[in-house]
Amino acid sequence: MSRVDWTLPDAPLRALDAHFDAHQTRPDLSGLRRGVMELLYFGARQARACLFVVLFFTAVFAVPRAGLFGMPRYDLLLVVALGIQAWMVLAKLESWDELKAVTLFHVIGFGLEVFKTSSGIRSWSYPDFAYTTLFGVPLFSGFMYAAVGSYVIQSWRLMDLRVRHHPPYWMAALLAVLIYANFFTHHYIGDYRWYLAACSLGLYARTTVTFRPLDRDRAMPLLLAFLLIGFFIWLAENVSTFFGIWRYPDQLGAWTTVHVGKWSSWSLLVIMTFTIVANLKHIKARVHVPG
């Protein structure tokens, strides 16, 4: 029996990655032409980093609410998510070390889902039936958080990210733990997200992220990156609730936009995600922590 070649389905992706990794130089570009070309390459790299996000959420929006082939929608989405993740690892688009981090994001996100949908809290709910549930929460839901982690992980390589003036790891880890804890404790002792946001501002004030869209390094404040990613997650959340994947209490009668305050929550969650990714062995070499 011949060995199965898992690389065939991802041949175009490998060709695209090889093109990105070629570190081509374009001295002929200047002015507006350079700006447009770098913007195009930046968009292409970002789209490639969103591989899991695009495939998973395409399934989320494409699968009918009634499900397919007698399988409920949430169960089918779990099968799709597991299939995408397995393919990415077998095709070597994601390493086992990175898979461990993505799994951790899934566990962290699922724990938050269990709490937020519990009878005493009911911050949101999943309206449809599923066989694959645990504590009343469909198992596919953790992959929505894993998608954020997958995007951050893929971006490190595809954008050739390097971080300057990262805070000491123990400080970043403590802030990440407090951010996660606040998602639970604000139901009982008050919401301290703005205090945590102020701490984040102080901790990452000098931190910059350097990336290479084409052939030259560009830099931006890391805090701005956190805000931008949080904003696009907030947009995706609006689309998801519009399609009824889950619902907030004020959306049960008729759909309305997700409160803009959720943007801040997602941005803080991105900080927590970034902190986990920054501790991966092969990524630590690209993070500069001042002595």
Protein Blocks (a to p, Z undefined) as FASTA:
>chain_A
ZZddfklmmmmmmmmmmmmmnopacfkbgcjllmmmmmmmmmmmmmmmmmmmmmmmmmmm
mpcfkbgehiafklmmmmmmmmmmmmmmmnopacfklmmmmmmmmmmmmmmmmmmmmmkl
omaccfbdcfbdgehiafklmmmmmmmmmmmmmmmmmnopacehiacfklmmmmmmmmmm
mmmmmmmnopaklmmmmmmmmmmmmpccdddfklpccdddfklmmmmmmmmmmmmmmmmm
mnomaccfklmmpccdddfklmmmmmmmmmmmmmmmmmpmklmmmpccdZZ
